[in-house]
Amino acid sequence: MLLKPLLCLWALSSYHLVTRAQTYESRGELWLAPTSNEPSIQNPYVTSGPTLNVSLNQAIRVQSPAGFNSHWVGHWITTTENLHFVLITFSNVVNGGPDNSTDGDSANGWLIYSLASGGSSSSFIAGKLTTFGQDKLRIQFGDQYELHSLTDDNISAINVIANYTESNFSLNTTFQPRGSLLFNGGSGSLYWGSVFNHQWSSSAAYTTGTFSTNGTRHTIDPKRSTTWYNQQSDAIKAFATALYPNGEQEVVSVNPDIKPKDAWVSPATNRTWYGSFEVSFLDEYNSVITAVAPDVINRKFGEASFGPSFAFCDSFTVYNGTWKGQSVRGWGIVEQWPAS
């Protein structure tokens, strides 16, 4: 009997994307450009709204002795050579060890997917010493990964450095959150299941830098790229937080009966994942979105595995459907976790 996975839809954009025979064309630019030049820390909803203090949250949560801290960075990149990539890095920090270190349960990794070739690669490491800053956002995972703030407010500019020599991948990017942030649950502070957690995102960050894969160095075109940054804990529940272009936010209940289709089996772990999902929302409009990971069944990309007891799958996706009576389509990430 196959268990349905838990599902998260990350970074869904209302930007139009046309799909033809697994190639991607756009009306204008491929990725959704940042909607504002205003630094997020100066946005009225961020500074005055019913939200947590994100500047303090960046450092305090990392220092907290309780629980699991996740920092997820998704880059939607167009290079100066006009190549398109989806690139994800993440760091899960579990502290409690001596000298402000982790106790060996932390994990870190990356995934990259080329829209032009359909090629993908990834690397994941767990159990190495992780250190983090006391007053400033700084997470360092061995020699492989570092996420740190370049500014005292912990949010205006964040640098990501990755060096995975064994898998021929490196990255050095800086992203600057722009406009309103997205505060999950409407405030960013909420009980989710039985766990109190903080969860917020920057959905449109100005992005610069370079990355290298298999010996080829790529330069990011900041005018045609964007970054989604997410900080969260590990609780799960069925709801969505929608962020509109004018900064308005809305919490909408999600029908927990998510309908997965197009099952595929990982050759590495023998786990079953899905290539498409139908997600319905419990609103007066009967809104529904279908998300499809193009060619994922044939290419089997997106799985992150740390042994038999822990795995998840992040897949680039295109979607279409209706939202409050209007047709929508766009792109984003679907993240699957095995149901327990």
N, C-alpha and C positions, 0 to 999 in steps of 0.2 A: 504494500500500500504506500503510495507516494503522499507525503505530507505537503500541503501547500506552504510556500515560503512566506515569511513576513516581507512586506514590500515597502520601500520608501521611494518616492518620486522627488528627485532633487533637481533644482535649477531648471524647471520647465519655463520656457520662454514663449511668449505669444508671437514671436517673430516667424514669418512665413518661410517654409523650407520646402522645396520641390524635390521629390525623389523620383529618379528615373533609372531603372536597371542598375541599382546600387551605386549610382553616381549622384552627386549633390550639386544643385544649382540654386542660386538665390536671387531674389528680387532686391537688388542693391548689394549690401554686404551679407556674408553668410551668417555671421554672429551678431547678436544683439549688442550694439554699442552702448556704453554707459549713457544713461539718460540725463545725467547732471554732471556739471563740473564742480559742484559744491562738495567739499570733503564731508564724509559722513558725520564726523565728530561735531560739525557745525550745523547739521540738519535740525530744524526745530523739533521734529518728532523724536529724534535721538536724544536731544538735550533736555526736552521739556515733557515728553510724552510719558505714559505709564509704563516705563521700561526699566530694566536693570541698568546699572552703570557699566557700560561695556568696557570702558577704560580700566576700571578696577577689576572687573570680572576676568579680563585676560590674564592677570597675574594671580589673583586670589584663588581662582579655581585650580590652577596648576599646583599651588601650594597646599590645597586642601588635602587632609589625610584621608578623606572619604571618597572612595569610588573611582570611577573610570572617567578619564577626560579625553575627548576626541577632537582633534583639529583636522578638518577635511578641506583640501584645496583643489578645486576643479578649474583647469585652464581650458578655454575654448580658443584655439590659437590659429591665426593665419600668419604664415611666415612672410618675410620679405621676398621669398621665391614663389609666393602665391600657393603654398601648400597648406592643407587644413589638417589639424590634429586635435584630438581630445586627450588631455593629459591630466591624470589625477595623482596627487600625493596625499598621504595621510599619516597621522601619528596618534597612537593610542597610548596614553601615559597612565601608568599605575604606580603610584609612589609608595613610600613607607620604608625604603631602605636607608642605610646609613649615609651621612653627609649629603643630605638633600638629593638623594638618588632614588631610582626606582628599585623595586624588589625583583626584577628579572622577568616580570610578566608583560612588560610593554611590547608594542609591536609597531612596525613602520613599513611602508611600502609605496609602490608606484605602479601605475598602469598607463600605457599609451596606445592610442588607436589612430591609424591613418585613414582619413576618409577617402583619399585618392586610391590607395592600394588595397585597403581592407586589412592590412597587416597590423598585428598587435604584439605587444610584449609586456612583461611585468616582472617584478621581483619583490619579495616579501621577507622580512627578517624579524625575528622575535627573540626575546631573552637576552638582549645586550643592555649594558649600562646606559641609562638615560638620565641626564641632568637637566635642571630647569632653573630659571631665574627667580630671585626672591621678590623683586619689585617691578620687574619688567618682563614682558613676554619673551621668553627664550627657552626653547626646547631643543636639546641636542641629543641625538640618538647615535651613539658611537661615532664612527667616522662617516656614516652614510647620509645623515640628514640633519638639517638645522632649520628651525622656524623661529624667527625673532623679529621684534619690532625695531624699526629704525628711528622711532620717535618716542618721546616721553609719555605720550597719551596712549601708547600701546595699540593704536588702531589706524592712524593716518597713513602709515607706510609699513608694510610687512615684507620681509625678505625670506625667500625659500631657497635653500641650497641643498642639493642632493648629489652624491657621488657613489654610484654603485659600480665599482670597477669590474666585478665579476659578471655583470650583465651589460657592460658597455653603455651605461646610461649616466648622464650628468645633467644638472639643471641649476641655473642661477637666475631667478626671477624676482621682481618686486611688484607688488600690487597695492594700489591705493583705493580703498573703498570710497565710492561716490554716492551721493544722494541718500535716501532713507535706507536704513537697515531693515531686515525682516526679523521680527521678534515672534518666534514660534509660540502659539497659544495666545497671541495678542500682546503679551507683555515680556516674553522671554524668560519668565520665572513661573514655573508651574509644577504641579504634581502630575506625574505621568505614570499611571499604574499606582504603585505604592512608593515611588521614588520621587523626591523633590529634586528638580534639576533646572539648569539654565541652558537655554538653546536659542541661538540667534545666528543670522547669516548676513553676509554682504553679497548681494545678488548681482552687482554690476561694478566691478573694480577695474580701474585703469591699469594695464599690465605691460611691463617692459621686461627685457632680458633675453637670455639665450638658453638653449638646451641642445644636447648632443645624444645621438643614438646610433650605435653601430659605426662609430667613427665619423659620422656626418654632423656638422654643427649647423644649427638653425637659429636665425634671429627673429624674434617676435615683432610683428608689425602692430604697434599699440593702437593704431586707429582702427584696426580690424580684428581685434582680439578682446577678450574679457575674462574675468576670473570670478568664480563663486567661492566664498570662504565660509565655512560652517564650523561652529563650535557647539558641542553637544555632549550629553551623557548617553547612557545606553538603554534607557527605558523605551517601551514601544506602546503606542495606542493609535486608534484609527481616527485621525482628524487631519485637516489641512489648514495651513495658514497662507492666505493669498495676499500678495503685495501688488498693489496697483501702481501705474506710472505716476500718479499724483501723490504717492506716499501713503494712501489709505490702506489699512490692513483689515482683514476679515478672517475669522476662524470659522471653518465649515466642517461639519461632521462628514466622515467618509463611511460608506457602507463597508463593513468588514468583510463582506463576501466578495473579495476581489477575485476576478476570473482569469486565471493564468492559462495560456495556451502555448503550443509549439515547444514542447519539452525537449531538452537535450541533456546528455549525460557527459559530465566532465571526464576526459580521459585520464586526468591526473588523480582525482579523488573519488571517482565513481558517484559523485553527487548529482542529483537531478536539478537542473535550473530551467527557466522558461524564457522564451524569446518574445512573448507579447502578453499584455495584460489589459483587461477592461476594468476601469475604476469608476465607480459611480459615487455621487455625492448626495447626501441627504438634505437637499435644499428644495425650495418650492418650484425650481425649474427642472428638476430631474437631470441635472448636469451629469455628463459622462465623458470620459476621455479614454481612448485606446492608445496605448504606447507600444511601439514595435521597435525592437533592436535589430537593425538591418543586417541580414546575413549571419546572425550570431549562431544559428544552428550549424551552419557549415564551418564557420571559423572558430567557434567555441572560445570566445574571448571574454575577459572580464573577471575571472575567478581569482580571489585572493584566499590562500589557504595556509594555515599554520599547523598542519598536522590533522589527525582524524577528528579532533574535537572542536575545531574552529575554522570556519570558512564563510565567505560571503562572495557576492558577485555584483560588480558594478559594470553596467553596459550602457554605451551611448544609445540614445533612442530618439526616434521621431514620433510625434503624436498628432492626433486629430480628434475632434469631438465637438461638444457643445458646452459652453460655460454661460450660465444664466441666459439661455435662449439664443446665444450667438455662436456662430461657428468659429472654432479656433484650431490652429495647428502650429507646430513649432518643433523644438528640439530640447534635449535635456539628458538626464542620467536616471536610470532605474537601478536601485540597489536592492538586492535580495539577500535575506538572511534565512537559514533553515529554521523552520518551525521546530519548537522543542516540546 
